[in-house]
Amino acid sequence: MDNRVKELRTAAGLRQEDLARRVAVSRQTIISIETGRYNPSLELAWRLSRALGVQIEDLFLFKEAD
């Protein structure tokens, strides 16, 4: 699953630390999500989408396995 967290975070003028505080996680969690090493829970995905002002579907891009 790909995501647009970094793209939308920087467009919003937020630092990783700012976004982490808004969604109640560590900065390391935001780094892991942005680099694709961690897929967030549905609850965290929802909090991220709300913090960035987009729908979950616009933030996380599901790729079907071949």
Steps between C-alpha positions, in 0.01 A plus 500: 500500500637838401417825674515874450564592864830679439370683193186624676682575828756722329229669290322582827821648639523245780813344643498129581488594867197725446304226325604245762362720777174556313437127465652396835790286378878532504701675230660162428156360415445779246844429350419129472166570333651750255773256397256211461651289777179508705133481404290679761190362665167611362458735796837665441435522125174679580673743740770572240245564227307740722817682610600544135151590380454217250306177465678179601478383138693811391769446762560125467521338159431128498683294240358161413749213514566332166 
